[in-house]
Amino acid sequence: MSCSSSRRAPVALALTLLASSITHAQDAPSSTAQKPTTLAGVEVSAPSSSRTKPDFPATQASIPAEKIQATVNAVDVEDAAKYLPSIFIRKRNYGDTQPVLATRNWGVNSSARTLVYVDDIPISALIANNNTMGAPRWGMASPETIDHIDMLYGPFSAAYSGNSMGGVMRIVTKLPDKPQVTIKQTEAVQDFDLYGTHDRFSTSQTSVTAGAQSGPWGWFVSANALNSFSQPLSYITGAGFPNNTSGAIPARNKTGQVANVLGAGGLLHTRMLGLNGKLSYDITPWLQASYMAGFWSNHGQSNADTFLTDGAGNPTYGKTAGFASSIYGLSAHHLMQAASLKTDTKGDFDGELVITHYAFLKDSQWNPAGVTTSTDVTTNGRLASYAGTNWSTVDLRGVWRPQGYGGAQEVSAGAHADRYELANTATNLTNWQVPPSTTTLYSAGSGKTATDAVWVQDAWRLDPAWLLTVGGRYEWWKASDGFNFSGQAAVHQPSETSNAFSPKASLQWSVAPDWLITGSLAKSVRFPTVGELYQLVSTGSTYTSPNPNLKPERSRDGELAFEHSTGQGSVRLSLFQENTRDALIQQTAFLSQYPVPVNYVVNVGEVRNRGIELAAQQDNVLVRGLELSGSITFVDSTILSDDTFASTTGTTAKGQHAPYVPRLRATAVATYRPKEVWSFTLAGRYSGRQYSTLDNTDNTPHVFGAFDKFTVFDARVQYQIDEHLSLAVDVDNLTNEKYFLYHPFQQRTYVADLKLTL
């Protein structure tokens, strides 16, 4: 990577800090014992890697492993965070490969507005900003490896890029002190009833983990095999009733137009295998090297179920092309690798170097080009591939403590570089069921983005009651080698560049030992992802159009938080506001010339998210063993301007509610532990309705493509049979709430898991 002389100075500073930590390690205290950190009444020992990470200066929420195990049906890592304040994990079903993280000021379709880390390793997929390939790579960890999860709200730390405008999730893992093996078997059954689908869908998952520490070495490996059958993820609709057929269900789409339901699509059978491992070596008592790798394999087959019959009563597709889009096969192999070198001197200096690479070794989806008669499809088809898509990141961080470890001041600095490359092609097939039978190119979207950054942050305790944190981040961004091909037209897109400086400031006041007031201000800039600029998808159940002329979105954030500790609990009230100019927002349109919905991204003039969040938790409420926690968040998300919005019906975007942000969101969790071996949990989540259009014309609820309000309750009972064996029984969506978030979401599901620890 190339850097100008102006870039080299901060990079040199970070290198100096890393080198200094090695040079002065002899001055550090000889003991490397870690002090326990109390999280929600549970003591955990955080890994030493956390010491090179500057403390986050604004609002945080945490959940420890012990609470996750007792209260959450954590089939996958992302499940562990679903009851954190203002958090929503968009997980449509077990086996979903696209669980996106939504936060208090940005909803779904905003995967690039949050950052997710596993032990300082970024697992966010900033290749895109959507609900598909933009989902974090959660498989780089397993639920059994989690020590705790921290959620950091807002872009108030200079250590993170503008992609943190929605927040930062840090998943901290642990290595067992002694050799340990866990085997977990999970079984789930969902009864689904909607339109013409009345069926039962099952999921089976086997997870095995093993780890140990021996002298300077530590290791952990995990394997997860899943076999899942999903409910319909889409529906085939039409503006009329196909000739000479019956069985269509009269319906409308989200904007109130006729969209009769002809059948169900996306009935996906998924066979997934995830492998990940970590190896660490303590070179010295204060210097550790580690390597992490994860391999993910996914094979699936999607089918369609027609509700139509012909005059003789036989099933038929009614010559509706949308059925072909819901019939496809897929196969993917992905590999992620990460290496780190970090110090924990407990002295004046510490440093950390993290390098990562993620590669789409194979990622293909193939489907027929259309339908013929009856329930037959064409022999020819198309193959969409992302093979060759990849990204790499490098982070160098250093910490200087002028007054020593635990002193009143801590100066941190760092440098960052990332490279993202998109390779997205669709080719014609002579036989859609034989992926190697490729002929000519049908469409293509490719390109690259690169970001270099330097940052510095100073946390200074002015006196025991006041902590001031100030910092700044400067970034250089470039998009290049953009190429799009569709039909007979090929376009080489022009290169784009942009630079930005983002200042940060936070002031904390400890009013009393049990009261804390924090005020924070920040500017952040999010540059368009390579997917938003160049991705062109023309197969499957959606069509995505590129926009190479997108501008970066720039936000100004502020938060005022009041926190009070109650001894066995806490309560927090946060007032927040974010003004974002040139907001990058995805839109979905149902156009008559396309058999599937069309997605595209636009810059919206200015969006304001203003809200209030109340979060509280308390242990031993009324009786010993009863734990209560919950949150409620109100957001007024308003489009202040959008001069480029064009409407053929006279509607306007100005003054409307911003897409994908619910006005009200709430969570509540009650756990009762009458004895150490038993825990009973009832949890609820509420989300108000959302709009997905800029002019808020999608006001028809409970239809395919709509974003409904919902209230979902989950129940869990866990029993620790003995020190080695535990059993849990869950019911997700206890009241069988039926709702759409574009897709129909999971209905009542019964889950049981048995875990053996050796």
Secondary structure, DSSP 8 states (H G I E B T S, - for coil): ----HHHHHHHHHHHHHHHHHHHTGGGS-S------EEETTEEE---GGGGGS----S-EEEEEHHHHHHH---SSGGGGGTTSTT-EEE--STT-S--EEE-SS--SS-GGGSEEEETTEE---TT-SSSSTTS--GGGS-GGGEEEEEEE-SS--TTS-GGGGS-EEEEEE---SS-EEEEEEEEEEEEEEETTEEEEEEEEEEEEEEEEEETTEEEEEEEEEEEEE----EEEEESS--TT-B--B--B-TTS-B-EEEEEEEEEEEEEEEEEEEEEEEEETTEEEEEEEEEEEEEEEEEEEE--B-TTS-B--TT-THHHHT-EEEEEEEEEEEEEEEE--SSSEEEEEEEEEEEEEEEEEEEES-B-STT-B-S-EEEEE-TT-EEEEEEEEEEE-TT-TT-SEEEEEEEEEEEEEEEEEEEEESSTT-TT-EEEEEEEEEEEEEEEEEEEEEEEEEETTEEEEEEEEEEEEEEEEEEEEETTEEEE---EEEEEEEEEEEEEEEEETTEEEEEEEEEEEE---HHHHH--B-STT-EE---TT---EEEEEEEEEEEEE-SSEEEEEEEEEEEEEEEEEEEEE--TT-SS-EEEEEEEEEEEEEEEEEEEEESS-SSTTEEEEEEEEEEEEEEEE-TT---SSS---TTSB-TT--SEEEEEEEEE-SSTTEEEEEEEEEE-----STT------SSTT-B--EEEEEEEEEEE-SSSEEEEEEEESTT----BBSSB----EEEEEEEEE-
